[in-house]
C-alpha cells in the first residue's frame, strides 16, 4: 500500500523543500508541482511533493493517520 503524508513546508532551496510534521523533517522534490511556498502543506510520497493541499485538509488527514496509529492499525 502506498501512502502520501501531509507535511508543512519549512524552507525551499532550488527545487527541494524541507518539510516537517510532528517533529519529523524530510527533504522532498518540488519538481512535480508549482507555486509552493514556505508555510504551505504538501502531500509527500517517495521523496516528492505530489500535491499542494490546504491546512484543513492536511489536519483531517493527519488526524485520521494518528487515530489509525493509536488503534494499532498498520497498512498491509
PyMOL Python script that loads the backbone (N, CA, C, O; Angstrom):
from pymol import cmd

cmd.read_pdbstr("""\
ATOM      1  N   UNK A   1       0.841  -1.169   0.000  1.00  0.00           N
ATOM      2  CA  UNK A   1       0.000   0.000   0.000  1.00  0.00           C
ATOM      3  C   UNK A   1       0.891   1.239   0.000  1.00  0.00           C
ATOM      4  O   UNK A   1       1.874   1.311   0.738  1.00  0.00           O
ATOM      5  N   UNK A   2       0.540   2.195  -0.826  1.00  0.00           N
ATOM      6  CA  UNK A   2       1.276   3.457  -0.886  1.00  0.00           C
ATOM      7  C   UNK A   2       0.547   4.508  -0.067  1.00  0.00           C
ATOM      8  O   UNK A   2      -0.680   4.505   0.031  1.00  0.00           O
ATOM      9  N   UNK A   3       1.325   5.405   0.515  1.00  0.00           N
ATOM     10  CA  UNK A   3       0.746   6.421   1.376  1.00  0.00           C
ATOM     11  C   UNK A   3       1.460   7.739   1.140  1.00  0.00           C
ATOM     12  O   UNK A   3       2.690   7.795   1.119  1.00  0.00           O
ATOM     13  N   UNK A   4       0.682   8.803   0.963  1.00  0.00           N
ATOM     14  CA  UNK A   4       1.237  10.151   0.881  1.00  0.00           C
ATOM     15  C   UNK A   4       0.903  10.846   2.195  1.00  0.00           C
ATOM     16  O   UNK A   4      -0.229  10.773   2.672  1.00  0.00           O
ATOM     17  N   UNK A   5       1.888  11.517   2.775  1.00  0.00           N
ATOM     18  CA  UNK A   5       1.736  12.129   4.086  1.00  0.00           C
ATOM     19  C   UNK A   5       1.750  13.652   3.955  1.00  0.00           C
ATOM     20  O   UNK A   5       2.647  14.203   3.317  1.00  0.00           O
ATOM     21  N   UNK A   6       0.774  14.337   4.546  1.00  0.00           N
ATOM     22  CA  UNK A   6       0.800  15.800   4.533  1.00  0.00           C
ATOM     23  C   UNK A   6       1.934  16.322   5.409  1.00  0.00           C
ATOM     24  O   UNK A   6       2.119  15.873   6.541  1.00  0.00           O
ATOM     25  N   UNK A   7       2.688  17.273   4.871  1.00  0.00           N
ATOM     26  CA  UNK A   7       3.781  17.883   5.627  1.00  0.00           C
ATOM     27  C   UNK A   7       3.805  19.381   5.357  1.00  0.00           C
ATOM     28  O   UNK A   7       3.381  19.842   4.298  1.00  0.00           O
ATOM     29  N   UNK A   8       4.306  20.129   6.329  1.00  0.00           N
ATOM     30  CA  UNK A   8       4.409  21.582   6.243  1.00  0.00           C
ATOM     31  C   UNK A   8       5.759  21.951   5.642  1.00  0.00           C
ATOM     32  O   UNK A   8       6.797  21.465   6.089  1.00  0.00           O
ATOM     33  N   UNK A   9       5.741  22.806   4.631  1.00  0.00           N
ATOM     34  CA  UNK A   9       6.978  23.268   4.005  1.00  0.00           C
ATOM     35  C   UNK A   9       7.623  24.301   4.916  1.00  0.00           C
ATOM     36  O   UNK A   9       7.040  25.347   5.201  1.00  0.00           O
ATOM     37  N   UNK A  10       8.841  23.993   5.371  1.00  0.00           N
ATOM     38  CA  UNK A  10       9.576  24.879   6.276  1.00  0.00           C
ATOM     39  C   UNK A  10      10.581  25.754   5.541  1.00  0.00           C
ATOM     40  O   UNK A  10      10.814  26.893   5.946  1.00  0.00           O
ATOM     41  N   UNK A  11      11.178  25.245   4.470  1.00  0.00           N
ATOM     42  CA  UNK A  11      12.106  26.036   3.665  1.00  0.00           C
ATOM     43  C   UNK A  11      12.173  25.443   2.264  1.00  0.00           C
ATOM     44  O   UNK A  11      11.840  24.280   2.039  1.00  0.00           O
ATOM     45  N   UNK A  12      12.620  26.291   1.324  1.00  0.00           N
ATOM     46  CA  UNK A  12      12.760  25.862  -0.072  1.00  0.00           C
ATOM     47  C   UNK A  12      14.095  26.375  -0.596  1.00  0.00           C
ATOM     48  O   UNK A  12      14.442  27.545  -0.435  1.00  0.00           O
ATOM     49  N   UNK A  13      14.827  25.472  -1.222  1.00  0.00           N
ATOM     50  CA  UNK A  13      16.077  25.850  -1.889  1.00  0.00           C
ATOM     51  C   UNK A  13      16.124  25.130  -3.220  1.00  0.00           C
ATOM     52  O   UNK A  13      16.101  23.900  -3.280  1.00  0.00           O
ATOM     53  N   UNK A  14      16.190  25.918  -4.296  1.00  0.00           N
ATOM     54  CA  UNK A  14      16.113  25.382  -5.646  1.00  0.00           C
ATOM     55  C   UNK A  14      14.792  24.635  -5.796  1.00  0.00           C
ATOM     56  O   UNK A  14      13.736  25.222  -5.559  1.00  0.00           O
ATOM     57  N   UNK A  15      14.815  23.393  -6.172  1.00  0.00           N
ATOM     58  CA  UNK A  15      13.587  22.602  -6.335  1.00  0.00           C
ATOM     59  C   UNK A  15      13.357  21.634  -5.175  1.00  0.00           C
ATOM     60  O   UNK A  15      12.586  20.683  -5.305  1.00  0.00           O
ATOM     61  N   UNK A  16      14.018  21.870  -4.049  1.00  0.00           N
ATOM     62  CA  UNK A  16      13.892  20.981  -2.890  1.00  0.00           C
ATOM     63  C   UNK A  16      13.267  21.725  -1.711  1.00  0.00           C
ATOM     64  O   UNK A  16      13.615  22.869  -1.420  1.00  0.00           O
ATOM     65  N   UNK A  17      12.345  21.052  -1.047  1.00  0.00           N
ATOM     66  CA  UNK A  17      11.696  21.613   0.136  1.00  0.00           C
ATOM     67  C   UNK A  17      12.100  20.810   1.365  1.00  0.00           C
ATOM     68  O   UNK A  17      12.218  19.586   1.312  1.00  0.00           O
ATOM     69  N   UNK A  18      12.308  21.506   2.454  1.00  0.00           N
ATOM     70  CA  UNK A  18      12.453  20.854   3.747  1.00  0.00           C
ATOM     71  C   UNK A  18      11.068  20.907   4.376  1.00  0.00           C
ATOM     72  O   UNK A  18      10.502  21.982   4.572  1.00  0.00           O
ATOM     73  N   UNK A  19      10.531  19.732   4.690  1.00  0.00           N
ATOM     74  CA  UNK A  19       9.163  19.626   5.197  1.00  0.00           C
ATOM     75  C   UNK A  19       9.177  18.979   6.578  1.00  0.00           C
ATOM     76  O   UNK A  19      10.079  18.206   6.903  1.00  0.00           O
ATOM     77  N   UNK A  20       8.158  19.306   7.395  1.00  0.00           N
ATOM     78  CA  UNK A  20       8.125  18.808   8.776  1.00  0.00           C
ATOM     79  C   UNK A  20       6.698  18.487   9.190  1.00  0.00           C
ATOM     80  O   UNK A  20       5.741  19.154   8.797  1.00  0.00           O
ATOM     81  N   UNK A  21       6.594  17.443   9.993  1.00  0.00           N
ATOM     82  CA  UNK A  21       5.334  17.128  10.667  1.00  0.00           C
ATOM     83  C   UNK A  21       5.665  16.330  11.924  1.00  0.00           C
ATOM     84  O   UNK A  21       6.434  15.370  11.873  1.00  0.00           O
ATOM     85  N   UNK A  22       5.093  16.724  13.025  1.00  0.00           N
ATOM     86  CA  UNK A  22       5.293  16.038  14.310  1.00  0.00           C
ATOM     87  C   UNK A  22       6.767  15.862  14.674  1.00  0.00           C
ATOM     88  O   UNK A  22       7.157  14.835  15.230  1.00  0.00           O
ATOM     89  N   UNK A  23       7.576  16.860  14.359  1.00  0.00           N
ATOM     90  CA  UNK A  23       8.998  16.806  14.695  1.00  0.00           C
ATOM     91  C   UNK A  23       9.857  16.015  13.726  1.00  0.00           C
ATOM     92  O   UNK A  23      11.072  15.938  13.907  1.00  0.00           O
ATOM     93  N   UNK A  24       9.257  15.427  12.704  1.00  0.00           N
ATOM     94  CA  UNK A  24       9.992  14.667  11.696  1.00  0.00           C
ATOM     95  C   UNK A  24      10.220  15.572  10.490  1.00  0.00           C
ATOM     96  O   UNK A  24       9.281  16.173   9.969  1.00  0.00           O
ATOM     97  N   UNK A  25      11.477  15.664  10.050  1.00  0.00           N
ATOM     98  CA  UNK A  25      11.835  16.509   8.919  1.00  0.00           C
ATOM     99  C   UNK A  25      12.287  15.635   7.755  1.00  0.00           C
ATOM    100  O   UNK A  25      13.023  14.665   7.938  1.00  0.00           O
ATOM    101  N   UNK A  26      11.838  15.992   6.564  1.00  0.00           N
ATOM    102  CA  UNK A  26      12.222  15.272   5.352  1.00  0.00           C
ATOM    103  C   UNK A  26      12.467  16.273   4.237  1.00  0.00           C
ATOM    104  O   UNK A  26      11.876  17.352   4.202  1.00  0.00           O
ATOM    105  N   UNK A  27      13.352  15.891   3.327  1.00  0.00           N
ATOM    106  CA  UNK A  27      13.573  16.659   2.105  1.00  0.00           C
ATOM    107  C   UNK A  27      12.671  16.074   1.018  1.00  0.00           C
ATOM    108  O   UNK A  27      12.504  14.858   0.924  1.00  0.00           O
ATOM    109  N   UNK A  28      12.091  16.960   0.195  1.00  0.00           N
ATOM    110  CA  UNK A  28      11.218  16.497  -0.877  1.00  0.00           C
ATOM    111  C   UNK A  28      11.408  17.356  -2.114  1.00  0.00           C
ATOM    112  O   UNK A  28      11.566  18.573  -2.026  1.00  0.00           O
ATOM    113  N   UNK A  29      11.391  16.711  -3.254  1.00  0.00           N
ATOM    114  CA  UNK A  29      11.498  17.416  -4.524  1.00  0.00           C
ATOM    115  C   UNK A  29      10.176  18.111  -4.841  1.00  0.00           C
ATOM    116  O   UNK A  29       9.099  17.570  -4.593  1.00  0.00           O
ATOM    117  N   UNK A  30      10.280  19.317  -5.390  1.00  0.00           N
ATOM    118  CA  UNK A  30       9.093  20.077  -5.801  1.00  0.00           C
ATOM    119  C   UNK A  30       8.905  20.059  -7.316  1.00  0.00           C
ATOM    120  O   UNK A  30       8.113  20.836  -7.850  1.00  0.00           O
ATOM    121  N   UNK A  31       9.626  19.183  -8.012  1.00  0.00           N
ATOM    122  CA  UNK A  31       9.594  19.197  -9.469  1.00  0.00           C
ATOM    123  C   UNK A  31       8.236  18.821 -10.058  1.00  0.00           C
ATOM    124  O   UNK A  31       7.993  19.086 -11.235  1.00  0.00           O
ATOM    125  N   UNK A  32       7.340  18.209  -9.272  1.00  0.00           N
ATOM    126  CA  UNK A  32       6.050  17.765  -9.805  1.00  0.00           C
ATOM    127  C   UNK A  32       4.924  18.782  -9.625  1.00  0.00           C
ATOM    128  O   UNK A  32       3.861  18.628 -10.225  1.00  0.00           O
ATOM    129  N   UNK A  33       5.139  19.831  -8.799  1.00  0.00           N
ATOM    130  CA  UNK A  33       4.080  20.819  -8.580  1.00  0.00           C
ATOM    131  C   UNK A  33       4.657  22.233  -8.603  1.00  0.00           C
ATOM    132  O   UNK A  33       5.845  22.440  -8.356  1.00  0.00           O
ATOM    133  N   UNK A  34       3.793  23.194  -8.904  1.00  0.00           N
ATOM    134  CA  UNK A  34       4.187  24.597  -8.997  1.00  0.00           C
ATOM    135  C   UNK A  34       3.620  25.400  -7.836  1.00  0.00           C
ATOM    136  O   UNK A  34       2.727  24.952  -7.117  1.00  0.00           O
ATOM    137  N   UNK A  35       4.162  26.587  -7.678  1.00  0.00           N
ATOM    138  CA  UNK A  35       3.626  27.588  -6.750  1.00  0.00           C
ATOM    139  C   UNK A  35       3.589  27.146  -5.293  1.00  0.00           C
ATOM    140  O   UNK A  35       2.642  27.464  -4.574  1.00  0.00           O
ATOM    141  N   UNK A  36       4.594  26.428  -4.857  1.00  0.00           N
ATOM    142  CA  UNK A  36       4.681  26.036  -3.450  1.00  0.00           C
ATOM    143  C   UNK A  36       5.516  27.081  -2.719  1.00  0.00           C
ATOM    144  O   UNK A  36       6.579  27.484  -3.191  1.00  0.00           O
ATOM    145  N   UNK A  37       5.022  27.511  -1.566  1.00  0.00           N
ATOM    146  CA  UNK A  37       5.716  28.500  -0.757  1.00  0.00           C
ATOM    147  C   UNK A  37       5.906  27.966   0.661  1.00  0.00           C
ATOM    148  O   UNK A  37       5.201  27.053   1.092  1.00  0.00           O
ATOM    149  N   UNK A  38       6.860  28.543   1.377  1.00  0.00           N
ATOM    150  CA  UNK A  38       7.051  28.206   2.786  1.00  0.00           C
ATOM    151  C   UNK A  38       5.727  28.463   3.506  1.00  0.00           C
ATOM    152  O   UNK A  38       5.093  29.500   3.308  1.00  0.00           O
ATOM    153  N   UNK A  39       5.318  27.511   4.342  1.00  0.00           N
ATOM    154  CA  UNK A  39       4.055  27.603   5.060  1.00  0.00           C
ATOM    155  C   UNK A  39       2.929  26.819   4.418  1.00  0.00           C
ATOM    156  O   UNK A  39       1.879  26.631   5.032  1.00  0.00           O
ATOM    157  N   UNK A  40       3.129  26.354   3.181  1.00  0.00           N
ATOM    158  CA  UNK A  40       2.124  25.523   2.507  1.00  0.00           C
ATOM    159  C   UNK A  40       2.207  24.091   3.026  1.00  0.00           C
ATOM    160  O   UNK A  40       3.249  23.652   3.514  1.00  0.00           O
ATOM    161  N   UNK A  41       1.100  23.379   2.914  1.00  0.00           N
ATOM    162  CA  UNK A  41       1.082  21.945   3.163  1.00  0.00           C
ATOM    163  C   UNK A  41       1.119  21.224   1.823  1.00  0.00           C
ATOM    164  O   UNK A  41       0.434  21.610   0.876  1.00  0.00           O
ATOM    165  N   UNK A  42       1.928  20.174   1.759  1.00  0.00           N
ATOM    166  CA  UNK A  42       2.016  19.354   0.557  1.00  0.00           C
ATOM    167  C   UNK A  42       1.915  17.886   0.947  1.00  0.00           C
ATOM    168  O   UNK A  42       2.251  17.503   2.067  1.00  0.00           O
ATOM    169  N   UNK A  43       1.452  17.080   0.017  1.00  0.00           N
ATOM    170  CA  UNK A  43       1.455  15.626   0.212  1.00  0.00           C
ATOM    171  C   UNK A  43       2.799  15.101  -0.278  1.00  0.00           C
ATOM    172  O   UNK A  43       3.194  15.353  -1.416  1.00  0.00           O
ATOM    173  N   UNK A  44       3.497  14.370   0.584  1.00  0.00           N
ATOM    174  CA  UNK A  44       4.812  13.818   0.256  1.00  0.00           C
ATOM    175  C   UNK A  44       4.674  12.317   0.027  1.00  0.00           C
ATOM    176  O   UNK A  44       4.104  11.596   0.845  1.00  0.00           O
ATOM    177  N   UNK A  45       5.207  11.869  -1.097  1.00  0.00           N
ATOM    178  CA  UNK A  45       5.213  10.439  -1.421  1.00  0.00           C
ATOM    179  C   UNK A  45       6.541  10.111  -2.096  1.00  0.00           C
ATOM    180  O   UNK A  45       6.878  10.694  -3.126  1.00  0.00           O
ATOM    181  N   UNK A  46       7.284   9.190  -1.522  1.00  0.00           N
ATOM    182  CA  UNK A  46       8.535   8.687  -2.101  1.00  0.00           C
ATOM    183  C   UNK A  46       9.513   9.814  -2.424  1.00  0.00           C
ATOM    184  O   UNK A  46      10.197   9.774  -3.446  1.00  0.00           O
ATOM    185  N   UNK A  47       9.575  10.814  -1.554  1.00  0.00           N
ATOM    186  CA  UNK A  47      10.547  11.887  -1.721  1.00  0.00           C
ATOM    187  C   UNK A  47      10.112  13.016  -2.632  1.00  0.00           C
ATOM    188  O   UNK A  47      10.904  13.907  -2.941  1.00  0.00           O
ATOM    189  N   UNK A  48       8.856  12.988  -3.067  1.00  0.00           N
ATOM    190  CA  UNK A  48       8.323  14.025  -3.956  1.00  0.00           C
ATOM    191  C   UNK A  48       7.072  14.652  -3.346  1.00  0.00           C
ATOM    192  O   UNK A  48       6.240  13.960  -2.760  1.00  0.00           O
ATOM    193  N   UNK A  49       6.953  15.961  -3.491  1.00  0.00           N
ATOM    194  CA  UNK A  49       5.691  16.637  -3.185  1.00  0.00           C
ATOM    195  C   UNK A  49       4.796  16.415  -4.402  1.00  0.00           C
ATOM    196  O   UNK A  49       5.140  16.816  -5.514  1.00  0.00           O
ATOM    197  N   UNK A  50       3.650  15.775  -4.186  1.00  0.00           N
ATOM    198  CA  UNK A  50       2.808  15.416  -5.330  1.00  0.00           C
ATOM    199  C   UNK A  50       1.557  16.279  -5.453  1.00  0.00           C
ATOM    200  O   UNK A  50       0.904  16.280  -6.497  1.00  0.00           O
ATOM    201  N   UNK A  51       1.216  17.019  -4.383  1.00  0.00           N
ATOM    202  CA  UNK A  51       0.030  17.871  -4.430  1.00  0.00           C
ATOM    203  C   UNK A  51       0.095  18.880  -3.290  1.00  0.00           C
ATOM    204  O   UNK A  51       0.535  18.556  -2.187  1.00  0.00           O
ATOM    205  N   UNK A  52      -0.345  20.101  -3.563  1.00  0.00           N
ATOM    206  CA  UNK A  52      -0.478  21.112  -2.519  1.00  0.00           C
ATOM    207  C   UNK A  52      -1.902  21.023  -1.975  1.00  0.00           C
ATOM    208  O   UNK A  52      -2.861  20.948  -2.743  1.00  0.00           O
ATOM    209  N   UNK A  53      -2.038  21.031  -0.643  1.00  0.00           N
ATOM    210  CA  UNK A  53      -3.366  20.947  -0.030  1.00  0.00           C
ATOM    211  C   UNK A  53      -3.512  22.059   1.006  1.00  0.00           C
ATOM    212  O   UNK A  53      -2.524  22.631   1.468  1.00  0.00           O
ATOM    213  N   UNK A  54      -4.761  22.352   1.362  1.00  0.00           N
ATOM    214  CA  UNK A  54      -4.953  23.398   2.364  1.00  0.00           C
ATOM    215  C   UNK A  54      -4.770  22.821   3.767  1.00  0.00           C
ATOM    216  O   UNK A  54      -4.791  21.605   3.962  1.00  0.00           O
ATOM    217  N   UNK A  55      -4.592  23.710   4.732  1.00  0.00           N
ATOM    218  CA  UNK A  55      -4.286  23.288   6.100  1.00  0.00           C
ATOM    219  C   UNK A  55      -5.389  22.426   6.702  1.00  0.00           C
ATOM    220  O   UNK A  55      -5.102  21.461   7.410  1.00  0.00           O
ATOM    221  N   UNK A  56      -6.650  22.763   6.427  1.00  0.00           N
ATOM    222  CA  UNK A  56      -7.767  21.989   6.988  1.00  0.00           C
ATOM    223  C   UNK A  56      -7.739  20.547   6.488  1.00  0.00           C
ATOM    224  O   UNK A  56      -7.926  19.612   7.266  1.00  0.00           O
ATOM    225  N   UNK A  57      -7.504  20.372   5.191  1.00  0.00           N
ATOM    226  CA  UNK A  57      -7.424  19.017   4.634  1.00  0.00           C
ATOM    227  C   UNK A  57      -6.235  18.269   5.215  1.00  0.00           C
ATOM    228  O   UNK A  57      -6.335  17.082   5.525  1.00  0.00           O
ATOM    229  N   UNK A  58      -5.105  18.963   5.364  1.00  0.00           N
ATOM    230  CA  UNK A  58      -3.913  18.344   5.953  1.00  0.00           C
ATOM    231  C   UNK A  58      -4.209  17.868   7.371  1.00  0.00           C
ATOM    232  O   UNK A  58      -3.842  16.752   7.737  1.00  0.00           O
ATOM    233  N   UNK A  59      -4.862  18.694   8.164  1.00  0.00           N
ATOM    234  CA  UNK A  59      -5.164  18.327   9.548  1.00  0.00           C
ATOM    235  C   UNK A  59      -6.130  17.149   9.627  1.00  0.00           C
ATOM    236  O   UNK A  59      -5.960  16.268  10.470  1.00  0.00           O
ATOM    237  N   UNK A  60      -7.141  17.124   8.759  1.00  0.00           N
ATOM    238  CA  UNK A  60      -8.067  15.979   8.738  1.00  0.00           C
ATOM    239  C   UNK A  60      -7.328  14.684   8.429  1.00  0.00           C
ATOM    240  O   UNK A  60      -7.557  13.663   9.077  1.00  0.00           O
ATOM    241  N   UNK A  61      -6.445  14.727   7.443  1.00  0.00           N
ATOM    242  CA  UNK A  61      -5.681  13.539   7.064  1.00  0.00           C
ATOM    243  C   UNK A  61      -4.741  13.119   8.185  1.00  0.00           C
ATOM    244  O   UNK A  61      -4.643  11.933   8.503  1.00  0.00           O
ATOM    245  N   UNK A  62      -4.047  14.086   8.788  1.00  0.00           N
ATOM    246  CA  UNK A  62      -3.140  13.766   9.893  1.00  0.00           C
ATOM    247  C   UNK A  62      -3.891  13.199  11.090  1.00  0.00           C
ATOM    248  O   UNK A  62      -3.409  12.270  11.738  1.00  0.00           O
ATOM    249  N   UNK A  63      -5.060  13.743  11.389  1.00  0.00           N
ATOM    250  CA  UNK A  63      -5.876  13.210  12.485  1.00  0.00           C
ATOM    251  C   UNK A  63      -6.250  11.754  12.228  1.00  0.00           C
ATOM    252  O   UNK A  63      -6.194  10.927  13.138  1.00  0.00           O
ATOM    253  N   UNK A  64      -6.634  11.436  10.979  1.00  0.00           N
ATOM    254  CA  UNK A  64      -7.001  10.058  10.633  1.00  0.00           C
ATOM    255  C   UNK A  64      -5.787   9.133  10.747  1.00  0.00           C
ATOM    256  O   UNK A  64      -5.909   8.014  11.246  1.00  0.00           O
ATOM    257  N   UNK A  65      -4.615   9.591  10.290  1.00  0.00           N
ATOM    258  CA  UNK A  65      -3.403   8.774  10.406  1.00  0.00           C
ATOM    259  C   UNK A  65      -3.026   8.538  11.861  1.00  0.00           C
ATOM    260  O   UNK A  65      -2.652   7.427  12.236  1.00  0.00           O
ATOM    261  N   UNK A  66      -3.122   9.575  12.676  1.00  0.00           N
ATOM    262  CA  UNK A  66      -2.799   9.433  14.102  1.00  0.00           C
ATOM    263  C   UNK A  66      -3.778   8.480  14.791  1.00  0.00           C
ATOM    264  O   UNK A  66      -3.379   7.680  15.638  1.00  0.00           O
ATOM    265  N   UNK A  67      -5.054   8.570  14.427  1.00  0.00           N
ATOM    266  CA  UNK A  67      -6.058   7.675  15.012  1.00  0.00           C
ATOM    267  C   UNK A  67      -5.760   6.226  14.638  1.00  0.00           C
ATOM    268  O   UNK A  67      -5.866   5.331  15.476  1.00  0.00           O
ATOM    269  N   UNK A  68      -5.387   5.997  13.377  1.00  0.00           N
ATOM    270  CA  UNK A  68      -5.049   4.637  12.942  1.00  0.00           C
ATOM    271  C   UNK A  68      -3.841   4.109  13.722  1.00  0.00           C
ATOM    272  O   UNK A  68      -3.817   2.944  14.118  1.00  0.00           O
ATOM    273  N   UNK A  69      -2.846   4.960  13.941  1.00  0.00           N
ATOM    274  CA  UNK A  69      -1.681   4.547  14.730  1.00  0.00           C
ATOM    275  C   UNK A  69      -2.074   4.233  16.179  1.00  0.00           C
ATOM    276  O   UNK A  69      -1.584   3.269  16.766  1.00  0.00           O
ATOM    277  N   UNK A  70      -2.951   5.047  16.741  1.00  0.00           N
ATOM    278  CA  UNK A  70      -3.399   4.804  18.123  1.00  0.00           C
ATOM    279  C   UNK A  70      -4.158   3.484  18.266  1.00  0.00           C
ATOM    280  O   UNK A  70      -4.121   2.845  19.318  1.00  0.00           O
ATOM    281  N   UNK A  71      -4.851   3.083  17.189  1.00  0.00           N
ATOM    282  CA  UNK A  71      -5.598   1.834  17.201  1.00  0.00           C
ATOM    283  C   UNK A  71      -4.721   0.634  16.879  1.00  0.00           C
ATOM    284  O   UNK A  71      -5.162  -0.513  16.965  1.00  0.00           O
ATOM    285  N   UNK A  72      -3.484   0.907  16.508  1.00  0.00           N
ATOM    286  CA  UNK A  72      -2.571  -0.184  16.169  1.00  0.00           C
ATOM    287  C   UNK A  72      -2.792  -0.722  14.775  1.00  0.00           C
ATOM    288  O   UNK A  72      -2.335  -1.821  14.460  1.00  0.00           O
ATOM    289  N   UNK A  73      -3.483   0.028  13.931  1.00  0.00           N
ATOM    290  CA  UNK A  73      -3.717  -0.418  12.570  1.00  0.00           C
ATOM    291  C   UNK A  73      -2.472  -0.150  11.747  1.00  0.00           C
ATOM    292  O   UNK A  73      -1.894   0.934  11.818  1.00  0.00           O
ATOM    293  N   UNK A  74      -2.062  -1.130  10.971  1.00  0.00           N
ATOM    294  CA  UNK A  74      -0.903  -0.986  10.117  1.00  0.00           C
ATOM    295  C   UNK A  74      -1.302  -1.346   8.707  1.00  0.00           C
ATOM    296  O   UNK A  74      -2.121  -2.241   8.500  1.00  0.00           O
ATOM    297  N   UNK A  75      -0.722  -0.644   7.712  1.00  0.00           N
ATOM    298  CA  UNK A  75      -1.027  -0.994   6.323  1.00  0.00           C
ATOM    299  C   UNK A  75      -0.556  -2.397   5.994  1.00  0.00           C
ATOM    300  O   UNK A  75       0.460  -2.855   6.517  1.00  0.00           O
ATOM    301  N   UNK A  76      -1.280  -3.068   5.142  1.00  0.00           N
ATOM    302  CA  UNK A  76      -0.887  -4.431   4.715  1.00  0.00           C
ATOM    303  C   UNK A  76       0.157  -4.373   3.668  1.00  0.00           C
ATOM    304  O   UNK A  76       0.610  -5.414   3.190  1.00  0.00           O
TER     305      UNK A  76
END
""", "prot")
cmd.dss("prot")
cmd.show_as("cartoon", "prot")
cmd.util.cbc("prot")
cmd.orient("prot")
